[in-house]
Amino acid sequence: MVRCWGTRGSIPSPGPDTARYGGNTSCVEIVAGPRHLIFDAGSGVRALGSSLLEAAAPVKTTIFLTHFHWDHIQGLPFFPPLYDEQTCLDIVGPIQYTPDGRELDVESLFAGQMGPIYFPVPMSAVSAACSFGHLNEGVWEEDGIRVSAMRVRHPSWVVGYRIDFGGHRIAYVPDNELDPDAAYPMGAEWRARFVEFLGDVDILLHDAMYTAEEYPSRTLWGHSTFSQAVEVADEAGVRELAFFHHDPMRTDAELDEIVARHADAALAAGRTVKIRAAAEGAKILS
């Protein structure tokens, strides 16, 4: 099961104009056999946490963070299982680097977010049994689930994830700038590596924050256009593309029109990829 709990980018944007696709920031839940996984802890993770506590069993989950920009971690201090002593929580993400090359590990970044400057509840109030791991590029594998990480094009060290389990292939890449003219330190071979990373996935949730008209004034902000996401999905042989990380100013009506236009264009071009916009609360894979 794959379910979206937050699909918005940058900042929560609740309201009547965003109710269908959702106003919460990035959070995706995957249930694969006995394992429960969460990808990113934006504001959507609060409601997910409440849902988990309603179940009879103690919460045992792994949270994979793509990076530490605020819209991908802002829900973590409000994740209710964090304050339940029966919870076992593993938090995995990429090590970050300061401009002078100093490493910032996941546990330190988590503790810093819970510091009194940013949050009133002290770290000592966390009752869950927490462990921390790092995955900058490489593979995490347990119980027949394989989570692969690859660095993508966004300010700071950011990864996208590919999840293979039970014959299903899912890719989650919420922040990624595909424009080849945007200067990132990944090398000329990055695009080919990324296409291979996505190869033949069933569902790709990919950053599609801007229209082609909006993008020129937002270069190096770390995000892609709708058409760029379609192109890379088609190149990689993706079966279904879900636009993700919606601009906080984008209304449901505007997203409907954008999806319809790009779906029609893909069909006219002979592309086989199905196109949708990820919606909060939707089960992409049951």
C-alpha positions as CSV (number, residue, x, y, z in Angstrom):
1,M,0.0,0.0,0.0
2,V,1.3,3.5,-0.9
3,R,-0.6,6.5,0.4
4,C,0.1,10.2,0.3
5,W,-0.3,12.2,3.5
6,G,1.2,15.4,2.1
7,T,1.9,16.5,-1.5
8,R,2.5,20.2,-1.2
9,G,5.9,22.0,-1.4
10,S,7.6,24.8,0.5
11,I,4.8,25.6,3.0
12,P,1.4,24.2,4.1
13,S,-1.4,25.8,2.1
14,P,-4.7,24.8,3.5
15,G,-7.9,26.2,2.2
16,P,-10.9,25.6,-0.1
17,D,-8.8,26.0,-3.3
18,T,-6.4,23.3,-2.3
19,A,-8.7,20.8,-0.5
20,R,-8.7,18.1,-3.1
21,Y,-4.9,17.8,-3.8
22,G,-4.1,18.8,-0.2
23,G,-2.3,21.5,1.7
24,N,0.1,19.5,3.8
25,T,3.7,19.2,2.9
26,S,5.6,16.1,1.8
27,C,4.8,12.7,3.5
28,V,4.2,9.3,1.9
29,E,3.4,6.1,3.6
30,I,4.3,2.6,2.3
31,V,3.2,-0.6,3.9
32,A,5.0,-3.6,2.6
33,G,4.2,-6.9,4.3
34,P,5.4,-6.6,7.9
35,R,7.3,-3.4,7.4
36,H,5.9,0.1,7.7
37,L,7.9,3.0,6.0
38,I,7.4,6.7,5.9
39,F,9.1,9.0,3.3
40,D,9.6,12.6,4.6
41,A,8.1,14.2,7.6
42,G,6.4,17.3,6.3
43,S,3.2,18.6,8.0
44,G,1.3,15.5,6.6
45,V,3.1,13.2,9.1
46,R,1.1,14.6,12.0
47,A,-2.2,13.1,10.8
48,L,-0.4,9.9,9.7
49,G,1.0,9.5,13.3
50,S,-2.4,9.9,14.8
51,S,-3.7,7.2,12.4
52,L,-1.0,4.9,13.5
53,L,-1.7,5.3,17.2
54,E,-5.3,4.4,16.6
55,A,-4.2,0.9,15.6
56,A,-3.9,-1.8,18.3
57,A,-0.3,-2.6,17.7
58,P,2.6,-0.4,19.0
59,V,4.1,1.8,16.3
60,K,7.2,0.5,14.6
61,T,8.3,2.4,11.6
62,T,11.2,3.8,9.6
63,I,11.2,7.4,8.4
64,F,13.4,8.1,5.3
65,L,14.1,11.8,4.9
66,T,15.1,13.1,1.5
67,H,16.8,16.2,3.1
68,F,16.3,18.7,5.9
69,H,14.6,21.6,4.3
70,W,11.8,22.8,6.5
71,D,8.8,21.5,4.4
72,H,10.2,17.9,4.7
73,I,10.8,17.8,8.5
74,Q,8.4,20.3,10.0
75,G,5.9,17.7,11.0
76,L,8.4,15.5,12.9
77,P,8.1,17.3,16.3
78,F,4.3,16.9,15.9
79,F,4.4,13.2,15.1
80,P,2.3,11.8,18.0
81,P,4.1,8.4,18.2
82,L,7.2,10.2,19.1
83,Y,5.8,10.7,22.6
84,D,4.7,7.1,23.1
85,E,7.1,4.8,24.9
86,Q,5.9,1.8,22.9
87,T,7.0,3.4,19.7
88,C,10.2,2.1,17.9
89,L,11.3,4.7,15.4
90,D,14.2,4.6,13.0
91,I,15.1,7.9,11.2
92,V,17.3,7.6,8.1
93,G,18.6,10.4,5.9
94,P,21.6,11.8,4.2
95,I,24.5,13.4,6.1
96,Q,24.6,17.1,5.5
97,Y,27.7,19.3,5.0
98,T,28.5,22.8,6.1
99,P,30.2,25.2,3.6
100,D,33.5,24.3,5.3
101,G,33.0,20.6,4.9
102,R,31.9,19.7,8.4
103,E,29.5,16.8,8.7
104,L,26.1,17.2,10.3
105,D,24.6,13.8,11.2
106,V,20.9,12.9,11.2
107,E,20.6,12.6,15.0
108,S,22.2,16.1,15.6
109,L,19.9,17.7,13.0
110,F,16.9,16.1,14.6
111,A,18.0,17.2,18.1
112,G,18.6,20.7,16.8
113,Q,15.1,20.9,15.4
114,M,13.8,20.1,18.9
115,G,15.9,22.8,20.5
116,P,14.3,25.6,22.5
117,I,15.0,28.2,19.8
118,Y,12.7,26.3,17.4
119,F,10.4,24.2,19.5
120,P,9.0,24.5,23.1
121,V,9.0,20.8,23.9
122,P,12.4,19.5,25.0
123,M,14.2,16.5,23.5
124,S,13.8,14.8,26.9
125,A,10.1,14.6,26.3
126,V,10.6,12.1,23.4
127,S,9.5,8.7,24.8
128,A,9.9,6.6,21.7
129,A,12.9,4.4,21.2
130,C,14.7,6.2,18.4
131,S,17.7,5.2,16.3
132,F,19.3,7.1,13.5
133,G,21.0,6.0,10.2
134,H,22.6,7.5,7.2
135,L,21.9,6.9,3.5
136,N,23.5,9.4,1.1
137,E,23.8,7.0,-1.8
138,G,23.4,3.3,-1.4
139,V,20.9,0.7,-0.4
140,W,18.9,-0.1,2.8
141,E,17.4,-3.6,2.7
142,E,15.3,-5.5,5.2
143,D,12.5,-8.1,5.1
144,G,12.5,-8.3,1.3
145,I,12.2,-4.5,0.9
146,R,15.0,-2.7,-0.9
147,V,15.3,1.1,-0.6
148,S,17.9,2.7,-2.9
149,A,19.0,6.3,-2.6
150,M,20.6,8.5,-5.2
151,R,21.7,12.1,-4.9
152,V,19.5,14.5,-6.9
153,R,19.8,18.1,-8.0
154,H,18.6,20.5,-5.3
155,P,20.4,22.8,-2.8
156,S,22.1,20.9,0.0
157,W,22.6,17.1,-0.1
158,V,19.3,15.7,-1.2
159,V,18.3,12.2,-2.3
160,G,15.6,10.5,-4.2
161,Y,14.4,7.0,-3.2
162,R,13.5,3.9,-5.1
163,I,11.5,1.3,-3.2
164,D,11.3,-2.3,-4.5
165,F,9.0,-4.7,-2.7
166,G,6.7,-7.6,-3.5
167,G,7.1,-7.1,-7.3
168,H,6.3,-3.4,-7.0
169,R,8.6,-0.6,-8.0
170,I,8.0,2.9,-6.6
171,A,10.2,6.0,-6.9
172,Y,9.9,9.1,-4.7
173,V,11.8,12.2,-5.8
174,P,10.0,15.2,-4.4
175,D,12.8,17.8,-5.0
176,N,14.9,17.7,-8.1
177,E,15.8,20.2,-10.8
178,L,16.0,18.5,-14.2
179,D,17.0,21.4,-16.4
180,P,20.4,20.5,-17.8
181,D,21.5,24.1,-17.8
182,A,21.2,24.4,-14.1
183,A,24.6,24.0,-12.5
184,Y,24.9,21.3,-9.9
185,P,28.0,19.3,-8.9
186,M,26.9,15.9,-10.1
187,G,28.7,15.6,-13.4
188,A,27.7,15.1,-17.0
189,E,26.7,11.5,-16.4
190,W,24.1,12.3,-13.8
191,R,21.1,12.3,-16.1
192,A,21.9,8.8,-17.5
193,R,22.4,7.5,-13.9
194,F,19.1,9.0,-12.9
195,V,17.2,7.5,-15.8
196,E,18.7,4.1,-14.9
197,F,17.8,4.6,-11.3
198,L,14.1,5.1,-12.3
199,G,14.2,2.3,-14.9
200,D,10.8,0.6,-15.4
201,V,9.3,1.8,-12.1
202,D,5.5,1.3,-11.7
203,I,4.9,4.7,-10.1
204,L,7.1,7.8,-10.0
205,L,6.2,10.6,-7.6
206,H,8.4,13.5,-9.0
207,D,8.8,17.1,-8.3
208,A,6.7,19.2,-10.8
209,M,6.5,22.5,-9.1
210,Y,6.5,24.9,-12.0
211,T,5.1,25.5,-15.4
212,A,7.5,26.2,-18.3
213,E,6.5,29.9,-18.1
214,E,7.3,30.1,-14.3
215,Y,10.6,28.3,-14.3
216,P,13.0,30.9,-15.9
217,S,12.7,33.2,-12.8
218,R,13.2,30.2,-10.5
219,T,16.3,28.5,-11.8
220,L,18.6,26.9,-9.2
221,W,15.7,26.8,-6.7
222,G,15.9,23.0,-7.0
223,H,12.6,22.2,-8.8
224,S,11.4,21.0,-12.1
225,T,8.6,21.8,-14.6
226,F,5.7,19.5,-15.4
227,S,7.0,18.8,-18.9
228,Q,10.5,18.0,-17.6
229,A,9.0,15.4,-15.3
230,V,7.0,13.9,-18.1
231,E,10.1,13.7,-20.3
232,V,12.3,11.9,-17.7
233,A,9.4,9.5,-16.8
234,D,9.0,8.6,-20.5
235,E,12.8,8.2,-21.0
236,A,13.0,5.8,-18.0
237,G,10.0,3.7,-19.0
238,V,7.9,4.7,-16.0
239,R,4.4,3.4,-16.2
240,E,2.7,6.1,-14.1
241,L,3.8,9.6,-13.2
242,A,2.3,11.5,-10.2
243,F,3.2,15.2,-10.2
244,F,4.4,16.0,-6.6
245,H,5.6,18.9,-4.5
246,H,2.8,21.2,-5.7
247,D,3.5,24.9,-5.6
248,P,1.7,26.4,-2.5
249,M,0.0,28.9,-4.8
250,R,-1.3,26.2,-7.2
251,T,-5.1,25.6,-6.9
252,D,-6.9,22.4,-7.5
253,A,-8.5,23.8,-10.6
254,E,-5.1,24.8,-12.0
255,L,-3.7,21.3,-11.3
256,D,-6.7,19.7,-13.0
257,E,-6.0,21.7,-16.2
258,I,-2.3,21.1,-16.1
259,V,-2.8,17.3,-15.7
260,A,-5.3,17.2,-18.5
261,R,-3.1,19.2,-20.9
262,H,0.1,17.1,-20.2
263,A,-1.9,13.9,-20.5
264,D,-3.3,14.9,-23.9
265,A,0.2,16.0,-25.1
266,A,1.8,12.7,-23.9
267,L,-0.9,10.7,-25.8
268,A,-0.5,12.8,-28.9
269,A,3.3,12.2,-28.8
270,G,2.8,8.5,-28.5
271,R,4.0,8.3,-24.9
272,T,2.6,5.5,-22.8
273,V,3.2,7.0,-19.3
274,K,0.0,7.7,-17.4
275,I,-0.1,11.1,-15.7
276,R,-1.8,12.3,-12.6
277,A,-1.2,14.8,-9.7
278,A,-0.6,13.2,-6.3
279,A,-3.4,14.0,-3.9
280,E,-3.4,14.0,-0.2
281,G,-5.2,11.0,1.2
282,A,-5.1,9.1,-2.1
283,K,-3.9,5.5,-2.1
284,I,-1.6,5.2,-5.2
285,L,-1.1,1.5,-4.7
286,S,-3.6,-0.5,-2.7
